Amino acid sequence: MAGPSQEWVPDVLGKPFTRSTLPLGIEGEGGPLVATVVRSIPNPLTALFAPLRDVDVLYVHGWSDYFFQTELARFWTSRGARFFALDLRRYGRSLRPGQQPGYIDALDDYDADIEAALAAMGHGEAMTDAPARRRLVLLGHSTGGLTLTLWAARHAGRAAALVLNSPWLELQLGAIGRQALAPLVDIRARLDPHGVQPAVDFGFYTRAQDEVGSLPAGPERATWRPDRGFPTAPGWLAAVLDGHRRIASGVEVGCPALVMLSTRSTPPLTWKESMTSSDSVLVVDDIARAATRIGSLVTVARIDGAIHDVFLSRPEPRAAAYRALDRWVAGYVGHAR
């Protein structure tokens, strides 16, 4: 059961989505920091005999992003699972005036956000019998995939399965480039953690999504998901590079993991039409190699024609992504206990 004291209000996505604000007990630059959890709960009668009736899914978004993927939620709820999505501190529904969007200086700090969401779902650390009642599936996209991978590795046994949608497991410059860059970034992060860095997002990924027709409508998009992304800062980049270093050293998530990627990448230097059918954010071959270092049971699914968020691709690759997810879930998650 979700936390009984939680207050759930209608979400911007409309029915059946509701949301709850989660105070983190941390003072930020614009006041107290909060996270936000969005939920969609299947009808308990129709879910009674569904294959995932004992499953709760927690989704975490990527950089410069928030949860809006209603079709992804329906995939899980149509199989009986309860779906929850977390907008981390300083992102989306949790972003407050005066805050530096997306900023964090250690990915482990998101433990507070994740634990608050799990408590709202009924999976808090103090609820020792929750895993015996319901299984937890973690679902992360891009930077959210990196964050959840590291969290799962530090909290063995909490998750029954991990699904990663184009997770940012390695820097676009590769391991050698990351190792060369990291000392410079660390120095800058110590001296000026919130400083401005050169823009690296020229809006090509947003343009590709616009052409594919997969971006959300609504006034919140301009603030929560700007076309050229949030400005980056040295402290944030140092945190991400530290995460990449830990992945390269090898971690164990302690559960079956599915890593979903496009079959190819397009460097985001100038606009190319191929960006509508490839990953223009990450180097997918490097991510596929890094995926072998996150656990002992990892499946890598390469989706031809997919973009960075495989579930926001054109209809044909998107359908292929859902078929791959469906087969994997049936094999590793679908058995009710």
FIVEXLUM-319525 format. One record per residue (C-alpha): x, y, z. Coordinates in steps of 0.1 Angstrom, whole numbers, plus 5000, padded with zeros to 4 digits. Layout:
BEGIN
XYZ...
This chain:
BEGIN
500050005000501150354993501950575024498550635040499550995051500451105016498251375000497651304963496251574940495451574903498551594881499151814850498851494829495251444838493451124848494450874859497651054871497951204906500951354923502351404958504951654970507651504991509551735015513151625018514151805050516951985032517352355028518252474993519052804977515452884971513952735002513252375013514052114986511251884976510751584952507551494935506051144929503451094902501350774902498950574881497150284898495350014878491849914887492249654915489549434900491049414865494549374880493449084903494748814879497249024859500848904856502349204874499749244901502349234928504749484912505449854918507450044892509550354901510650564871513350834872513851074843516951204827518851534826516851844818513651634819510551534839507951254837505451284809505550944792501950834797502250544772505050394793502950414824500050234805502449954795502949864832499449934845497849734817499749434832498549504867501549694880501350014900503350284883505150574900507450834885509851064905510651424895513851474914514751784933515152094911513451914882510051934867507251944893509951984920511652294905511052604925511852974917515453064925516752714922519552604898517752354876518952004879521952084901523451814923527051774935526851404944524551144928524250964961522451274974519451154954519050874980516851114999514551164969514450794961513750694997510950955000509350814969509750454981508150545014505250704996504850384976505050165007508650045001510450265027513350125046511350105078508649895060510549575063507649355051506949565020509249364996507549045008504249184997505149364965508149354942509949674931511049744896513350034889513050214855515550484846516250694816519650854807521051024838518250864858519450534846522950604860521450724893519250414897522150184888524350324915521450324940520649954933524249864937524350024971521049884982521249514972518049324976515649624974514849594937513549284919514549414885516249714868515249854834517450114818516450324788519650464772521350504806524250744807526850494819529850654802530850994790530551074753534251114751534850754762536850624791540150784780538551114774536751094808539951014826541751304810538851544817537951444853540951614871540251944854536551924862537251824898539452134903536752364888534052194909536052274941536652634931533352724914530852434917527852644905529752824877528552834841530052604815530052624777526752514762526852154749523252114738522452284705518852174705519251894679517751624702514651844708514351904671514551534664511751464690509651744675509951584641509151244655506151404673506951264707507351584729504651684754502351984750501652234777503152554791505352364816507552224788509452554784510552564820510752194828512252074795513852364776514852304740518552334747518552184781519552324814522852504817525452264832527752344862531152204872529852054905527151864886529551734859531951624886529151424902528351254869531951174861532351014895529350794887530850694854534150614872532250384896530450204867533750154849535249994880532249754881529149744903526649474911522949584910521949254925518949184902518249114865518849424844517649524809519549794790517749934760519650134734519450244698521650054673523650364663524550714673524751054655527251304668525351624678527651864659525351974631521751884623521251564604518051384595519551064609518951214644515351114641516350744640519450734662520750844695522051194692522951224729525050924738527550694721525550384723528350134716530250274746527050244767526549884756530149804767529649974801526449784806528449464810529949614842526749674862525849324872526048954866522748924847522449194821520449184789521249444762518449514737519449724706516449894689516949984652515750334645515350434681516250784694517750854728514550784747513650464729510050484740509650824723510850704689508850674657506050414658507950124644511050134666508850234696506749924690509949714688511049864721507849774738507949414723511549374737510449504771507449284771509448964764512049054790509449144817507548814810510748614816512248804845509348984863506048834851505848534874503648614903504848464936
